[in-house]
Amino acid sequence: MKDPVEYLCDVLIIGSGAAGLSLALKLADHANVHVLSKGPLAEGSTLYAQGGIAAVFDKTDSIESHVNDTLIAGADLCDPKVVELTACQAPLAIQWLIDLGVPFDTEESTLAQPSYHLTREGGHSHRRIFHAADATGRAVQLTLNQQVQQHPNIHILERVNALDLITSEKLGLSHSQKDNKVLGAYVWNRDKERVETVRARFIAMATGGASKVYQYTSNPDVSSGDGIAMAWRAGCRVANMEFNQFHPTSLFHPDDSNFLLTEALRGEGALLKRPDGSRFMPDYDERGELAPRDIVARAIDHEMKRLGAECMFLDISHKAPDFILKHFPTIYERCLKVGIDITRQSMPVVPAAHYTCGGVMVDDKGQTDIAGLYAIGEVSYTGLHGANRMASNSLLECIVFARAAGQDILAKLATTPEPPILPLWDESKVADSDEEVVIHHNWHELRLFMWDYVGIVRSNKRLERAKRRIDLLQQEIQEYYANFRVSNNLLELRNLVQVAELIVRSAMERKESRGLHYTLDYPEQQDNPKPTILKPE
């Protein structure tokens, strides 16, 4: 019997990180769920998340304080209702993860219940970060992996890329965008090198962000904005794409790239220093090293440019070695491999693209503009992050909105009919590529000019240059896509160029500097800021 080229399920989840797998577990007792994983099941941004998950458990803390801290970090662009909803749901999210078996760090206690070690990160006024040493994302991901692999109603498809969404409007079955509904998706099976079809009553995109659009990023290779690009092509609005968070402290070493040095280091007393050993953050913000990420990243960028230095330094060596080894074992081992003993030496650091604060517009249940299509996690714009994400609110958002989307899908499942038979992918008029070098050249060019022109500091001239290059690349890639069979690199490049266009268009529309968007032409903030919303034509 041949392997199927078409699958049928109740819910297709595209993405296998914290958001996607949490949603799968919320649904699987009542629905047939297929999970698409672009690489191995564990590979994704969740696996590499170090810091933790924010939630109010300490009696000296409050939901109001968590809300207020998030609103301040978001630079007056957060949706207060969504922030309050998320903060209120945070304790439930943490308890669900504890019940699944996530091994959050504890400390000695005389109480019968375990006492969890809470740390503090930039923007937070209290210690409220649950963590598993300095590898919280890994602990969450591996726990979720174990749970989904044991569930009989969850079917996992590894090394499969989502290619495009299939909607009723695309097939001529809808009268207008208002009654447009998602029916399935075309997917690229990398092992079998063929396009397959998945029919589904509901589809949830949990594809993560788009930081791979930049040359320097803390993200894994899979973070190529696939869900944002697919949703845009299908007719969904996107919002706040100009707000790309650059994590201030990525390890700068020729033998180890893309390694993030968690904000919890600064939460536990690590100091940022110039090459001469002097501190500089107090010159930029009274909160020093615990200022929000946009401020710290710009400060590092400014000091590097001012001094002509290739990096700054992060130093925690003044803390006791036992303390460092207990709380940051992963970072200690990783730095030691490149000859840096963080108990005695400072770490060379540079900012790196880290988190996409905008994304596909959704409501408080994760529902997009298209019926049956959901977006959860970093791919989505919920209103939680505003102009700058506060540390450790991202994994929290994944769990909270997976729960909300799951409840909404289950409420509609019984009344949602099975999708119709869909047309199979037609590649009868295309050929195998004979110019793969074009993809690699365009790939590197895109990431380099996005870093140079649409990075931490922007200007009208830089944005205009980037837009011109994007327009040319889009023409080349569309021509290539129309004439050759698909490949993993082609699909990712197509999506990255689309996301780059959305980032630049959004940045051009914002005539102010706010949060993560800083432009030399409009250095001041405007009154009454609004989200930047783009709608497909």
BELLINTA-V885397 format. One record per residue. N is the residue number from 1. RES is the residue in three letters. PHI is phi as a letter, one per 20 degrees, with the letter a starting at -180 (NA if undefined). Layout:
n=N res=RES phi=PHI
n=N res=RES phi=PHI
This chain:
n=1 res=MET phi=NA
n=2 res=LYS phi=f
n=3 res=ASP phi=f
n=4 res=PRO phi=f
n=5 res=VAL phi=d
n=6 res=GLU phi=c
n=7 res=TYR phi=d
n=8 res=LEU phi=c
n=9 res=CYS phi=b
n=10 res=ASP phi=f
n=11 res=VAL phi=c
n=12 res=LEU phi=d
n=13 res=ILE phi=d
n=14 res=ILE phi=e
n=15 res=GLY phi=p
n=16 res=SER phi=c
n=17 res=GLY phi=e
n=18 res=ALA phi=f
n=19 res=ALA phi=f
n=20 res=GLY phi=f
n=21 res=LEU phi=f
n=22 res=SER phi=f
n=23 res=LEU phi=f
n=24 res=ALA phi=g
n=25 res=LEU phi=f
n=26 res=LYS phi=f
n=27 res=LEU phi=e
n=28 res=ALA phi=f
n=29 res=ASP phi=f
n=30 res=HIS phi=c
n=31 res=ALA phi=b
n=32 res=ASN phi=e
n=33 res=VAL phi=d
n=34 res=HIS phi=d
n=35 res=VAL phi=d
n=36 res=LEU phi=e
n=37 res=SER phi=d
n=38 res=LYS phi=f
n=39 res=GLY phi=c
n=40 res=PRO phi=f
n=41 res=LEU phi=g
n=42 res=ALA phi=e
n=43 res=GLU phi=f
n=44 res=GLY phi=r
n=45 res=SER phi=f
n=46 res=THR phi=g
n=47 res=LEU phi=g
n=48 res=TYR phi=e
n=49 res=ALA phi=f
n=50 res=GLN phi=e
n=51 res=GLY phi=g
n=52 res=GLY phi=r
n=53 res=ILE phi=c
n=54 res=ALA phi=e
n=55 res=ALA phi=a
n=56 res=VAL phi=e
n=57 res=PHE phi=c
n=58 res=ASP phi=f
n=59 res=LYS phi=f
n=60 res=THR phi=e
n=61 res=ASP phi=e
n=62 res=SER phi=b
n=63 res=ILE phi=g
n=64 res=GLU phi=g
n=65 res=SER phi=f
n=66 res=HIS phi=f
n=67 res=VAL phi=f
n=68 res=ASN phi=f
n=69 res=ASP phi=f
n=70 res=THR phi=f
n=71 res=LEU phi=f
n=72 res=ILE phi=f
n=73 res=ALA phi=f
n=74 res=GLY phi=f
n=75 res=ALA phi=l
n=76 res=ASP phi=m
n=77 res=LEU phi=d
n=78 res=CYS phi=f
n=79 res=ASP phi=e
n=80 res=PRO phi=g
n=81 res=LYS phi=f
n=82 res=VAL phi=f
n=83 res=VAL phi=f
n=84 res=GLU phi=f
n=85 res=LEU phi=g
n=86 res=THR phi=f
n=87 res=ALA phi=f
n=88 res=CYS phi=f
n=89 res=GLN phi=e
n=90 res=ALA phi=g
n=91 res=PRO phi=g
n=92 res=LEU phi=f
n=93 res=ALA phi=f
n=94 res=ILE phi=f
n=95 res=GLN phi=f
n=96 res=TRP phi=f
n=97 res=LEU phi=f
n=98 res=ILE phi=f
n=99 res=ASP phi=f
n=100 res=LEU phi=f
n=101 res=GLY phi=o
n=102 res=VAL phi=f
n=103 res=PRO phi=e
n=104 res=PHE phi=f
n=105 res=ASP phi=f
n=106 res=THR phi=d
n=107 res=GLU phi=c
n=108 res=GLU phi=f
n=109 res=SER phi=b
n=110 res=THR phi=e
n=111 res=LEU phi=e
n=112 res=ALA phi=f
n=113 res=GLN phi=e
n=114 res=PRO phi=f
n=115 res=SER phi=d
n=116 res=TYR phi=e
n=117 res=HIS phi=f
n=118 res=LEU phi=d
n=119 res=THR phi=d
n=120 res=ARG phi=c
n=121 res=GLU phi=c
n=122 res=GLY phi=g
n=123 res=GLY phi=n
n=124 res=HIS phi=e
n=125 res=SER phi=e
n=126 res=HIS phi=c
n=127 res=ARG phi=f
n=128 res=ARG phi=b
n=129 res=ILE phi=e
n=130 res=PHE phi=f
n=131 res=HIS phi=b
n=132 res=ALA phi=d
n=133 res=ALA phi=l
n=134 res=ASP phi=d
n=135 res=ALA phi=b
n=136 res=THR phi=f
n=137 res=GLY phi=g
n=138 res=ARG phi=f
n=139 res=ALA phi=f
n=140 res=VAL phi=f
n=141 res=GLN phi=f
n=142 res=LEU phi=f
n=143 res=THR phi=f
n=144 res=LEU phi=f
n=145 res=ASN phi=g
n=146 res=GLN phi=f
n=147 res=GLN phi=f
n=148 res=VAL phi=f
n=149 res=GLN phi=f
n=150 res=GLN phi=e
n=151 res=HIS phi=e
n=152 res=PRO phi=f
n=153 res=ASN phi=e
n=154 res=ILE phi=d
n=155 res=HIS phi=d
n=156 res=ILE phi=d
n=157 res=LEU phi=d
n=158 res=GLU phi=e
n=159 res=ARG phi=l
n=160 res=VAL phi=c
n=161 res=ASN phi=e
n=162 res=ALA phi=f
n=163 res=LEU phi=d
n=164 res=ASP phi=b
n=165 res=LEU phi=e
n=166 res=ILE phi=d
n=167 res=THR phi=c
n=168 res=SER phi=f
n=169 res=GLU phi=f
n=170 res=LYS phi=f
n=171 res=LEU phi=e
n=172 res=GLY phi=m
n=173 res=LEU phi=e
n=174 res=SER phi=d
n=175 res=HIS phi=e
n=176 res=SER phi=b
n=177 res=GLN phi=f
n=178 res=LYS phi=f
n=179 res=ASP phi=d
n=180 res=ASN phi=f
n=181 res=LYS phi=c
n=182 res=VAL phi=f
n=183 res=LEU phi=d
n=184 res=GLY phi=r
n=185 res=ALA phi=b
n=186 res=TYR phi=e
n=187 res=VAL phi=c
n=188 res=TRP phi=d
n=189 res=ASN phi=e
n=190 res=ARG phi=f
n=191 res=ASP phi=f
n=192 res=LYS phi=e
n=193 res=GLU phi=l
n=194 res=ARG phi=b
n=195 res=VAL phi=e
n=196 res=GLU phi=d
n=197 res=THR phi=d
n=198 res=VAL phi=d
n=199 res=ARG phi=e
n=200 res=ALA phi=b
n=201 res=ARG phi=f
n=202 res=PHE phi=c
n=203 res=ILE phi=c
n=204 res=ALA phi=c
n=205 res=MET phi=e
n=206 res=ALA phi=c
n=207 res=THR phi=e
n=208 res=GLY phi=n
n=209 res=GLY phi=e
n=210 res=ALA phi=c
n=211 res=SER phi=f
n=212 res=LYS phi=f
n=213 res=VAL phi=f
n=214 res=TYR phi=d
n=215 res=GLN phi=f
n=216 res=TYR phi=d
n=217 res=THR phi=b
n=218 res=SER phi=e
n=219 res=ASN phi=e
n=220 res=PRO phi=f
n=221 res=ASP phi=f
n=222 res=VAL phi=f
n=223 res=SER phi=e
n=224 res=SER phi=d
n=225 res=GLY phi=m
n=226 res=ASP phi=g
n=227 res=GLY phi=f
n=228 res=ILE phi=f
n=229 res=ALA phi=f
n=230 res=MET phi=f
n=231 res=ALA phi=f
n=232 res=TRP phi=f
n=233 res=ARG phi=f
n=234 res=ALA phi=e
n=235 res=GLY phi=o
n=236 res=CYS phi=e
n=237 res=ARG phi=f
n=238 res=VAL phi=c
n=239 res=ALA phi=b
n=240 res=ASN phi=l
n=241 res=MET phi=f
n=242 res=GLU phi=f
n=243 res=PHE phi=e
n=244 res=ASN phi=d
n=245 res=GLN phi=e
n=246 res=PHE phi=d
n=247 res=HIS phi=f
n=248 res=PRO phi=f
n=249 res=THR phi=c
n=250 res=SER phi=d
n=251 res=LEU phi=f
n=252 res=PHE phi=d
n=253 res=HIS phi=b
n=254 res=PRO phi=f
n=255 res=ASP phi=e
n=256 res=ASP phi=b
n=257 res=SER phi=d
n=258 res=ASN phi=m
n=259 res=PHE phi=d
n=260 res=LEU phi=e
n=261 res=LEU phi=d
n=262 res=THR phi=g
n=263 res=GLU phi=f
n=264 res=ALA phi=f
n=265 res=LEU phi=g
n=266 res=ARG phi=f
n=267 res=GLY phi=f
n=268 res=GLU phi=d
n=269 res=GLY phi=o
n=270 res=ALA phi=f
n=271 res=LEU phi=d
n=272 res=LEU phi=e
n=273 res=LYS phi=c
n=274 res=ARG phi=f
n=275 res=PRO phi=g
n=276 res=ASP phi=e
n=277 res=GLY phi=n
n=278 res=SER phi=e
n=279 res=ARG phi=f
n=280 res=PHE phi=c
n=281 res=MET phi=f
n=282 res=PRO phi=f
n=283 res=ASP phi=f
n=284 res=TYR phi=d
n=285 res=ASP phi=b
n=286 res=GLU phi=f
n=287 res=ARG phi=e
n=288 res=GLY phi=l
n=289 res=GLU phi=f
n=290 res=LEU phi=e
n=291 res=ALA phi=f
n=292 res=PRO phi=g
n=293 res=ARG phi=f
n=294 res=ASP phi=f
n=295 res=ILE phi=f
n=296 res=VAL phi=f
n=297 res=ALA phi=f
n=298 res=ARG phi=f
n=299 res=ALA phi=f
n=300 res=ILE phi=f
n=301 res=ASP phi=g
n=302 res=HIS phi=f
n=303 res=GLU phi=f
n=304 res=MET phi=f
n=305 res=LYS phi=f
n=306 res=ARG phi=f
n=307 res=LEU phi=e
n=308 res=GLY phi=m
n=309 res=ALA phi=e
n=310 res=GLU phi=e
n=311 res=CYS phi=a
n=312 res=MET phi=d
n=313 res=PHE phi=c
n=314 res=LEU phi=d
n=315 res=ASP phi=c
n=316 res=ILE phi=c
n=317 res=SER phi=f
n=318 res=HIS phi=f
n=319 res=LYS phi=e
n=320 res=ALA phi=f
n=321 res=PRO phi=g
n=322 res=ASP phi=f
n=323 res=PHE phi=f
n=324 res=ILE phi=f
n=325 res=LEU phi=f
n=326 res=LYS phi=f
n=327 res=HIS phi=e
n=328 res=PHE phi=c
n=329 res=PRO phi=f
n=330 res=THR phi=f
n=331 res=ILE phi=f
n=332 res=TYR phi=g
n=333 res=GLU phi=f
n=334 res=ARG phi=f
n=335 res=CYS phi=f
n=336 res=LEU phi=f
n=337 res=LYS phi=f
n=338 res=VAL phi=d
n=339 res=GLY phi=n
n=340 res=ILE phi=d
n=341 res=ASP phi=e
n=342 res=ILE phi=f
n=343 res=THR phi=f
n=344 res=ARG phi=c
n=345 res=GLN phi=c
n=346 res=SER phi=e
n=347 res=MET phi=d
n=348 res=PRO phi=f
n=349 res=VAL phi=c
n=350 res=VAL phi=c
n=351 res=PRO phi=f
n=352 res=ALA phi=b
n=353 res=ALA phi=g
n=354 res=HIS phi=c
n=355 res=TYR phi=b
n=356 res=THR phi=e
n=357 res=CYS phi=f
n=358 res=GLY phi=e
n=359 res=GLY phi=q
n=360 res=VAL phi=f
n=361 res=MET phi=f
n=362 res=VAL phi=c
n=363 res=ASP phi=e
n=364 res=ASP phi=f
n=365 res=LYS phi=d
n=366 res=GLY phi=n
n=367 res=GLN phi=f
n=368 res=THR phi=e
n=369 res=ASP phi=f
n=370 res=ILE phi=d
n=371 res=ALA phi=g
n=372 res=GLY phi=n
n=373 res=LEU phi=d
n=374 res=TYR phi=d
n=375 res=ALA phi=c
n=376 res=ILE phi=c
n=377 res=GLY phi=n
n=378 res=GLU phi=f
n=379 res=VAL phi=f
n=380 res=SER phi=d
n=381 res=TYR phi=d
n=382 res=THR phi=e
n=383 res=GLY phi=o
n=384 res=LEU phi=f
n=385 res=HIS phi=e
n=386 res=GLY phi=m
n=387 res=ALA phi=e
n=388 res=ASN phi=a
n=389 res=ARG phi=f
n=390 res=MET phi=e
n=391 res=ALA phi=g
n=392 res=SER phi=m
n=393 res=ASN phi=e
n=394 res=SER phi=f
n=395 res=LEU phi=f
n=396 res=LEU phi=g
n=397 res=GLU phi=g
n=398 res=CYS phi=g
n=399 res=ILE phi=f
n=400 res=VAL phi=f
n=401 res=PHE phi=e
n=402 res=ALA phi=f
n=403 res=ARG phi=f
n=404 res=ALA phi=f
n=405 res=ALA phi=f
n=406 res=GLY phi=f
n=407 res=GLN phi=f
n=408 res=ASP phi=f
n=409 res=ILE phi=f
n=410 res=LEU phi=f
n=411 res=ALA phi=f
n=412 res=LYS phi=d
n=413 res=LEU phi=g
n=414 res=ALA phi=f
n=415 res=THR phi=d
n=416 res=THR phi=d
n=417 res=PRO phi=f
n=418 res=GLU phi=f
n=419 res=PRO phi=f
n=420 res=PRO phi=f
n=421 res=ILE phi=f
n=422 res=LEU phi=d
n=423 res=PRO phi=f
n=424 res=LEU phi=f
n=425 res=TRP phi=f
n=426 res=ASP phi=d
n=427 res=GLU phi=c
n=428 res=SER phi=f
n=429 res=LYS phi=d
n=430 res=VAL phi=d
n=431 res=ALA phi=c
n=432 res=ASP phi=f
n=433 res=SER phi=f
n=434 res=ASP phi=d
n=435 res=GLU phi=c
n=436 res=GLU phi=f
n=437 res=VAL phi=f
n=438 res=VAL phi=f
n=439 res=ILE phi=f
n=440 res=HIS phi=f
n=441 res=HIS phi=f
n=442 res=ASN phi=f
n=443 res=TRP phi=g
n=444 res=HIS phi=f
n=445 res=GLU phi=f
n=446 res=LEU phi=g
n=447 res=ARG phi=f
n=448 res=LEU phi=f
n=449 res=PHE phi=f
n=450 res=MET phi=f
n=451 res=TRP phi=f
n=452 res=ASP phi=f
n=453 res=TYR phi=d
n=454 res=VAL phi=c
n=455 res=GLY phi=e
n=456 res=ILE phi=f
n=457 res=VAL phi=c
n=458 res=ARG phi=c
n=459 res=SER phi=b
n=460 res=ASN phi=g
n=461 res=LYS phi=f
n=462 res=ARG phi=f
n=463 res=LEU phi=f
n=464 res=GLU phi=f
n=465 res=ARG phi=f
n=466 res=ALA phi=f
n=467 res=LYS phi=f
n=468 res=ARG phi=f
n=469 res=ARG phi=f
n=470 res=ILE phi=f
n=471 res=ASP phi=g
n=472 res=LEU phi=f
n=473 res=LEU phi=f
n=474 res=GLN phi=f
n=475 res=GLN phi=f
n=476 res=GLU phi=f
n=477 res=ILE phi=f
n=478 res=GLN phi=f
n=479 res=GLU phi=f
n=480 res=TYR phi=f
n=481 res=TYR phi=f
n=482 res=ALA phi=f
n=483 res=ASN phi=d
n=484 res=PHE phi=c
n=485 res=ARG phi=f
n=486 res=VAL phi=f
n=487 res=SER phi=b
n=488 res=ASN phi=g
n=489 res=ASN phi=f
n=490 res=LEU phi=f
n=491 res=LEU phi=f
n=492 res=GLU phi=f
n=493 res=LEU phi=f
n=494 res=ARG phi=g
n=495 res=ASN phi=f
n=496 res=LEU phi=f
n=497 res=VAL phi=f
n=498 res=GLN phi=f
n=499 res=VAL phi=f
n=500 res=ALA phi=g
n=501 res=GLU phi=f
n=502 res=LEU phi=f
n=503 res=ILE phi=f
n=504 res=VAL phi=f
n=505 res=ARG phi=g
n=506 res=SER phi=f
n=507 res=ALA phi=f
n=508 res=MET phi=f
n=509 res=GLU phi=f
n=510 res=ARG phi=e
n=511 res=LYS phi=e
n=512 res=GLU phi=a
n=513 res=SER phi=d
n=514 res=ARG phi=b
n=515 res=GLY phi=l
n=516 res=LEU phi=e
n=517 res=HIS phi=d
n=518 res=TYR phi=c
n=519 res=THR phi=c
n=520 res=LEU phi=f
n=521 res=ASP phi=e
n=522 res=TYR phi=c
n=523 res=PRO phi=f
n=524 res=GLU phi=e
n=525 res=GLN phi=e
n=526 res=GLN phi=e
n=527 res=ASP phi=f
n=528 res=ASN phi=l
n=529 res=PRO phi=f
n=530 res=LYS phi=c
n=531 res=PRO phi=f
n=532 res=THR phi=e
n=533 res=ILE phi=d
n=534 res=LEU phi=d
n=535 res=LYS phi=c
n=536 res=PRO phi=g
n=537 res=GLU phi=f
